[in-house]
């Protein structure tokens, strides 16, 4: 399997190169909140187990309070696109932003 390019800070990065594409708990080793794997008969696509250690390792730093809040909500609504209020604006993060770009005509921002 080819290596996924890492995102570059301060640039508009194309789909498939964002931080969430490097999280195994979010991509290839997905588990629900009960830690059932995708092949388990009780696996729920609705929820997601967050591996906080992997998240910190891939991100290169601990998650902020707002990031933790987003991930905690996402863990309960993994199959739902979230609009997350940051200040006066609503933003989409990780795979939700991929959905916005692919289906809603939105564009990625620098980051």
C-alpha positions as a Markdown table, in Angstrom:
| # | Residue | x | y | z |
|---|---|---|---|---|
| 1 | Unk | 0.0 | 0.0 | 0.0 |
| 2 | Unk | 1.3 | 3.4 | -0.9 |
| 3 | Unk | 2.2 | 5.9 | 1.8 |
| 4 | Unk | -0.4 | 8.6 | 2.4 |
| 5 | Unk | 1.2 | 12.1 | 2.1 |
| 6 | Unk | 1.2 | 14.1 | 5.3 |
| 7 | Unk | -0.7 | 17.4 | 5.4 |
| 8 | Unk | 1.4 | 20.5 | 4.9 |
| 9 | Unk | 0.6 | 23.4 | 7.3 |
| 10 | Unk | -0.4 | 26.7 | 5.7 |
| 11 | Unk | -1.5 | 25.1 | 2.4 |
| 12 | Unk | -4.8 | 23.8 | 1.0 |
| 13 | Unk | -4.2 | 20.0 | 1.2 |
| 14 | Unk | -6.1 | 17.8 | -1.2 |
| 15 | Unk | -8.6 | 15.1 | -0.1 |
| 16 | Unk | -6.8 | 12.0 | 1.2 |
| 17 | Unk | -3.9 | 13.9 | 2.7 |
| 18 | Unk | -5.4 | 15.2 | 5.9 |
| 19 | Unk | -4.6 | 14.1 | 9.5 |
| 20 | Unk | -7.6 | 11.9 | 9.8 |
| 21 | Unk | -6.4 | 9.8 | 6.8 |
| 22 | Unk | -3.4 | 8.8 | 9.1 |
| 23 | Unk | -5.5 | 7.6 | 12.0 |
| 24 | Unk | -5.9 | 3.8 | 12.1 |
| 25 | Unk | -8.7 | 4.0 | 14.6 |
| 26 | Unk | -10.5 | 6.2 | 12.0 |
| 27 | Unk | -9.7 | 4.2 | 8.9 |
| 28 | Unk | -8.3 | 0.7 | 8.7 |
| 29 | Unk | -8.8 | -0.4 | 12.4 |
| 30 | Unk | -12.2 | 1.1 | 13.1 |
| 31 | Unk | -14.0 | 0.0 | 16.3 |
| 32 | Unk | -17.3 | 1.1 | 17.8 |
| 33 | Unk | -17.7 | 2.5 | 21.3 |
| 34 | Unk | -18.0 | -1.1 | 22.7 |
| 35 | Unk | -14.7 | -1.7 | 20.8 |
| 36 | Unk | -16.3 | -4.2 | 18.4 |
| 37 | Unk | -14.4 | -4.4 | 15.2 |
| 38 | Unk | -16.2 | -4.0 | 11.8 |
| 39 | Unk | -16.5 | -7.8 | 11.4 |
| 40 | Unk | -18.2 | -8.3 | 14.7 |
| 41 | Unk | -22.0 | -9.0 | 14.5 |
| 42 | Unk | -22.7 | -6.3 | 17.1 |
| 43 | Unk | -20.5 | -3.6 | 15.4 |
| 44 | Unk | -22.3 | -0.3 | 15.2 |
| 45 | Unk | -21.4 | 2.1 | 12.4 |
| 46 | Unk | -23.1 | 4.8 | 14.5 |
| 47 | Unk | -20.3 | 5.0 | 17.0 |
| 48 | Unk | -16.5 | 5.2 | 17.0 |
| 49 | Unk | -13.9 | 4.3 | 19.6 |
| 50 | Unk | -11.3 | 7.1 | 19.9 |
| 51 | Unk | -7.7 | 6.1 | 20.4 |
| 52 | Unk | -6.4 | 9.2 | 22.2 |
| 53 | Unk | -2.8 | 8.0 | 22.2 |
| 54 | Unk | -2.8 | 7.5 | 18.5 |
| 55 | Unk | -4.5 | 10.8 | 18.0 |
| 56 | Unk | -1.8 | 12.6 | 20.0 |
| 57 | Unk | 1.0 | 10.7 | 18.2 |
| 58 | Unk | -0.3 | 11.5 | 14.7 |
| 59 | Unk | -1.3 | 15.1 | 15.5 |
| 60 | Unk | 2.1 | 15.7 | 17.2 |
| 61 | Unk | 0.6 | 17.2 | 20.3 |
| 62 | Unk | -2.3 | 16.7 | 22.7 |
| 63 | Unk | -5.8 | 17.6 | 21.5 |
| 64 | Unk | -7.1 | 21.0 | 22.6 |
| 65 | Unk | -10.3 | 21.2 | 24.7 |
| 66 | Unk | -12.3 | 22.0 | 21.5 |
| 67 | Unk | -10.8 | 19.1 | 19.6 |
| 68 | Unk | -11.5 | 16.7 | 22.5 |
| 69 | Unk | -15.1 | 18.0 | 22.5 |
| 70 | Unk | -15.4 | 17.4 | 18.7 |
| 71 | Unk | -14.0 | 13.9 | 18.9 |
| 72 | Unk | -16.2 | 13.0 | 21.9 |
| 73 | Unk | -19.3 | 14.0 | 19.9 |
| 74 | Unk | -18.0 | 12.3 | 16.8 |
| 75 | Unk | -17.5 | 9.1 | 18.8 |
| 76 | Unk | -21.3 | 9.0 | 19.5 |
| 77 | Unk | -22.4 | 10.1 | 16.0 |
| 78 | Unk | -19.7 | 8.6 | 13.7 |
| 79 | Unk | -22.1 | 8.3 | 10.8 |
| 80 | Unk | -23.3 | 11.9 | 11.0 |
| 81 | Unk | -21.8 | 15.0 | 9.5 |
| 82 | Unk | -21.2 | 17.5 | 12.3 |
| 83 | Unk | -21.3 | 21.2 | 12.0 |
| 84 | Unk | -19.2 | 22.4 | 15.0 |
| 85 | Unk | -19.6 | 26.0 | 16.2 |
| 86 | Unk | -16.3 | 27.8 | 16.7 |
| 87 | Unk | -16.8 | 31.4 | 17.6 |
| 88 | Unk | -19.4 | 33.0 | 15.2 |
| 89 | Unk | -19.0 | 30.3 | 12.6 |
| 90 | Unk | -19.8 | 26.6 | 12.1 |
| 91 | Unk | -17.0 | 24.4 | 10.8 |
| 92 | Unk | -16.7 | 20.9 | 9.5 |
| 93 | Unk | -13.6 | 18.8 | 10.5 |
| 94 | Unk | -11.9 | 15.7 | 9.3 |
| 95 | Unk | -14.1 | 13.3 | 7.1 |
| 96 | Unk | -17.1 | 15.7 | 7.5 |
| 97 | Unk | -15.1 | 18.3 | 5.5 |
| 98 | Unk | -14.4 | 15.7 | 2.9 |
| 99 | Unk | -18.2 | 15.2 | 2.6 |
| 100 | Unk | -18.7 | 19.0 | 2.3 |
| 101 | Unk | -16.2 | 19.2 | -0.5 |
| 102 | Unk | -17.4 | 16.1 | -2.4 |
| 103 | Unk | -21.2 | 16.7 | -2.1 |
| 104 | Unk | -21.9 | 20.3 | -1.2 |
| 105 | Unk | -19.5 | 22.2 | -3.4 |
| 106 | Unk | -17.4 | 23.5 | -0.5 |
| 107 | Unk | -13.7 | 24.0 | -0.7 |
| 108 | Unk | -10.9 | 23.1 | 1.8 |
| 109 | Unk | -9.3 | 26.0 | 3.8 |
| 110 | Unk | -5.6 | 26.4 | 4.5 |
| 111 | Unk | -4.7 | 24.7 | 7.7 |
